[in-house]
Amino acid sequence: MSSNRHFVIIGGGLAGAKLAQSLRAQDFDGRLTLLAAEDELPYERPPLSKQHLAGTQQLPDFTVDNSAWYRDHHVDLRLGTTAQAFDPVAKTVTLPDDSTLTYDKLALATGSRARRLPLPGADAPNVYTLRTIGDSDILLQVLAAVQNLVIIGAGWIGLEVAAQARQRGVEVTVLETAEWPLVGVLGDRMGAMFAELHREHGVDLQLKAQVEAILTHEEIATGVRLTDGRVVPAQAILVAVGAAPNIESALAAGLAVDSGVLVDESLRTSDPDVVAVGDIAEQLHPVLGRRIRVEHWATALNQPAVAAATMLDRPAVYDRLPYFFSDQYDLGMEYTGYVGRGDRTELVVRGDLPGREFVAFWLDEKRRVQAGMNVNVWNVTDRVKELILSGEPVDPVRLADTGTPL
């Protein structure tokens, strides 16, 4: 190492690992320390509710880099190490043994944790969440052992696990407080489409269902009681009610924080020597013209290259549109763009909605495309991006016409 500068990355998920890669790829030759809370090498999370639960991929298949990469690129990877705090004034990170690391630049890639329910019985040993490889390993064993599973929450994780459980022959009940699955992200019409998909595959999807308590017998969960008095029996329960960003250390350090750590277009926080990436980064997006925080794989994958440049005091802007994907039964989908909760939009469907082979578009009040979701239609993502980035109004009739090229 020819430089004596020390960069520290807190967080050993995909974002942290990609940031280490990017710093070395951009010729940072100083000391580089990566603190990873889990004992496993950094890995990608989408397979945890998809291929890993299906039994088609194991951890090495979605591990970012093997241990030799970190050694060969002189990355001091410290597994099982959670930073206790950091001090932007002293430029130190406090480790679990109360020792400290001094840094020149710091990156926060602390990710999220699964939300839990503050309800009686929620701490029973057969009540699970899904966030880590350890969680997925346990859930894989559970699906092989139980006959029925209750899932609280019809978001992406809940629905993907429901699909995997049904394909293993497990009886599944999904309890959702909203009127449709995914309604906050996709709206009523698309939410109804996902509801129909799961019901066709035998899921007992109960909407507008308010959970009051998790019932237990001898400390083991036996079912879920709803506020209307009904009881849903369960051998196992998955709580899938979203994720909470790990922003406590940033808040304690005095960084500007809202729903996430506030960052500018270059992913720099309110401290010029600290960047934030991934789930926690609430960015002022230069294309969308608003602050957004996106808890998806593509953000953790793509933000680190910009953050690395920022740490190296080079000009860089993160302007990629949000993107995510899901696989449920025979339905595969990709979503590009962004629609905020409460945004007034017009939905335009292009293709066969009943046959689940279509592209959906969300238009703002000026009929500009804000987001697009392709369902079992492929190789259109670039066209969707072009429509969003053009900022031009579109004709909804032509947009819906499959005979009119995108």
N, C-alpha and C positions, 0 to 999 in steps of 0.2 A: 504494500500500500504506500503510494508516494504522497498521499495527502494525510494530514493529521486531523481532518474534520471527522466528526462522529455524527452519523444520522441514526436515529432510533425510530422504529416502527412499532407501535403498540397495537397488537391484533394480528392473529395468525390464521385468518381465513383467506379466501380467494383474493380480496383486495390487498391485504398485507403482503401475501406472496407475490402478487403481480407488481406491487410497488417495489419490492426488492429486485425483481427481475428488471423492471424498467430503469431503476437507478444504475444498475450495472450496465444495462444496454446503452444508457446515455452517458457512459464513461465516468460515472462517479467512482473514484478509486480510494475513497476514504474508508473509515471503519463503518460497518453497517450491522446493527443489532436488530433482530426481529423477535419480539416477545409474543409467544403464542400460548393462550390460556389452556388449550387442549393438549393432550399428550401425543396426539397424532400429528403427522406432517400436514401442513395446510392442504385443504381439499375443497372441491366445489360442492355446493349444497343441493342443487336441483335433483340429483339422483336419489337423495335420501327419501323422497316421497314418490319417486318414479322407478328408475331401473334397479336400484338397490332393493326396494321392497318387492319388485317383480322377480328378483333373484337373477337378473341378467348382468349385473355389474357388482363387483366387489370394490372395496376401498382403494386398492392400487389403481383401478381403472379411472378414478376421478381425483386422484391425488395430483396436485399441481406439479410438483417436482420431487424427485427422490432425494434422499439425504446427501448423495454425492454432489448434486448440484449446489447445495448450500455450502458444502465444504470447498468445492472447486472455485466457487465465486466469492469465497471469504465472507460469507454471511454468518454472523454469530446467531444461530437459531436457538432460542431457549424455549423448549417445549414445557408445558405445564407451568408456565410463569405468567401470572397476571399482575400487571402494574398496579400498585396500590394507589398511586397519585403521581401527578407531575407538577412542577413549579416553573411557570414560564419566566419568572424573574431570575431565579437561580439557574434556570435551564437544567433541571435535574428530574429524573424519573425515579420514584421510590419503588423498590422491589419487595416481594413478600417477606424477605428476611431483614427488611429495614435498611439494606444497603442501597446505594444510589448510583445511577448512571448519569453522567454529564453529557449533554447533547449540544450540537450546533443547530440542527434542524430536527423537528419532531413530526411524525405522521400519526394521526389517529385513525385506526381502522378497526375499531372495537366492535362493530357489528351490532346485532340485536340478540335478544333472548325471547323465548316464548312467553307470552303472557299467561298468567295463571288466573284462576277464578277464586275470588275471596268468598268462598262458600263452604258451609259445613261438608265434610267428607272429601274435599278436593285434594287432601294430602294422602289419601289411601294409596297403598302400593300398586294397585292395578288401575290407577288413573295416570295417564301418560301425556306427555307433550312430544313434539317432534321438532328438534332444532339441530341436533348433533348426530354424528355417526353412531355414538353410543345409543341415543334414542332410537335411531332407525334399526340398529341391530336388535334391540329389545322388542320393538314393534314387529319386526320380522318373525321373531319367535312367538309372539303373542298371536299373530294371524295364523300361525300354523297350529296353535293349540286351542283356540276358542271357537265357539260356534256362532257367537254374536258379539257385535261391537257397536257401542254408541259413540258417535262423534258429535261434540258440541262445537258448532261453528261450520258454516258452509262457505268458507273462503277457499282460496286455491289449495292450501295444504289439506283442509278437511275433505274437499272433493277428490283430490288426487289419491288420498289414502282410501277413501270410500271405493274408488274404482279398483284399486289394487286388492282391497279386501273382498269385493264381490267376485273378482276374477279368481280368487282362491276359495270361493264358495262360502264365505263368512256372511251371515246375515248382518245387515248394516242399517242402523237408524241414525239419521242426521238431524240434529236439532238446530234450528236457525231462528234468531229473533226477528230478522227482517222479513219482508213479504216475499222476497225472492233471493236465491243464492247470488252472491257477487253484485247485488244491486247497486252498491255504492261505487263500484268500479265500472260496471257495464250497463246499468239501467234495467228497467223492467223487462223489456222485450228479450234482451240477451240473457237476463237472469232466468226468465221463463224457459228459454231454450235449454239452459243447463239443467234446470229442474226436471224437464221432460226427459233429457238424456239419462239422468240417474234413476228416475222412476222406471224407465223402460228396462233398466238393468237390475231392477229389484230392490233398489234402495227405498227404505221407508223415510221419505223426506218430510219432516214436519216443520212447517214455516210458522212464523209469528209465535214461536214456542219460547216461553221464558222459563229458564232453569231457576229453581228455588233452592235445591239442595241435592247433593249426591248422597244417596242412602248407603249405609254400611251395615255389615253384620260381622262381628268379631274383627273389626277394623278393615275388612275387605269391602270394596264397593260392590253393591249388588244392583244398583239402578239409579235412575235420575228422577227426582220429583219435580214436576212443573208447577208453575204458580196457579194453574187451574185445577190442581189436585191430582192430575194423572201421574202415573208412575211408569217409566220405561225401564224394563229389566235390562241388566247388562252384566256380562262376564268381564268385560274390559271397557274402559272409557278413554277416548282421546279428546283432550281439550285443544281445540284449534281455533283460537279466538284472536289470532294476530300476534305480532311481535312488538316488543318495546326496545327502542334504541338504547344502547349503552352509552349514555352521555353524562353520567354522574361525575366522572373525573374531570370532564371538560367544564362542567358547571362549577365544580369546586375550585378549579384553577382560575376561574374568572373569565373564561371565554364567552363570547356572545352566543347564547343558546335560545332556541325556541322549541319547536318539536324535534329538532336535531341541532347539530352544531352548525352555526351560520358560516357559510363560506362564499367567497366571491366567484367570479367567472373562472378564475384560475385555481379554485379549490383552496385558497388561502383563508384561514380563519381570521378572527379579529386580532390575533397575534401574528405578526409577519413571519415568524419563524416556525409556525405550526400550520400544517395542512390537515384536512380531514377528507376521507374517501369512503365510499360504500354506503351502507345502510344509514349511517349517522349524518352524512353530509347533506345539509339543507342549502342547496345552491341557488344563487341568483342566476337563472339560466338565460344565456344571451339570446337564444332563439325564441323561447317561449315568453320571455319578458316577465317572469314571475319566479318566486321562490318555490322550489319543489324538492321533495325528499323521496327517493325511489328505492324501495327495498327489493331489488331484483338483481339477478345474476349478471346481466349485461353492464349494470352500473359498476359493480365490483370488478368486472373484467376490464372495462375501458377507462375508467377514471384514473387509475394509477399512472398511466403514461403522462398525463397532464400534471398530476401531482408531483411526479418525479422532476419534471422540467421546472415546476415552480420552486421546489426545494433547491434546485440548482441555479435559481435566480435567472431562469430563461423565460422569455414570454411564451405563454401557453393559455389556451382557452378550452374549456370542456363544453362543447356545443352539440354533442350527440343527442338525438332524440331518445327518450325512454323506450325500452323494448323489453318484452318478456314473452314467455311461451308456456304452454301447458299441454299435457297429454292425458286424456281420460278415455278409457275404453278405445273405441276406434276414432275418437275425435282428437285431432291435433290442431293447435291454434297458435298464432303469433299476433302480438299486439304491439303496435308502434304508435308513438305519440303520447299525448297527455290531455286528459280531461279532469279537471278538479271537481271534487265533491261540491255539488251545488251549482256548477256551471250549467247554463241553459244551452242545450244542444238539440239538433235535429238528427235523427238516426236514418241513414240511407242504407238499404241492403241491396247488394249486387250479387245475384246468383240464387241458389236454391236453399232457402232457409229451412223448409221442412226436411230436405235431404241432407242438411248440415254440410253443404258445400257452397260457401259463399264468402264474400268480403263485406264487412260492415264498416260504415264510415260515420264519424261523429262530426257534424258541422256546427260552427258557431252561428250567432245571429246574423252575421254578414255572409253566411254560407261558405266560409273558409274551412277546409278540412283540418280538424284538430287531432284526430287519431283514426287509425284503421285497424281492424282485426280480421285476419284471414283465417278461415276455418276450413280445413281440408282442401285448401287452394294454395298452391305453392309458387314460389318464384315471383311474388308480387310485392315483396317488402320494399324493394328499391323504388317501385312506382308509388307506393303509399307514401314513402318519405318525400319523394319529389312533390307530391300534391300538398303535403303539409308545409314543406319549406318554401313553396312558391308564394304562399300567403295570398293567393288569388281566389276570388269566389268561384264556385263551380255551379253548374246546373244540376240539381239533384236528379232530374229525369235522365239526363245523359249519363250521370254517374252510376245510376242503377241499371243502365242498359248494358248488358254483357256484350252487345255488338259494337259498342263504342270503346275503342282502346283507352286504357287508363292513361 
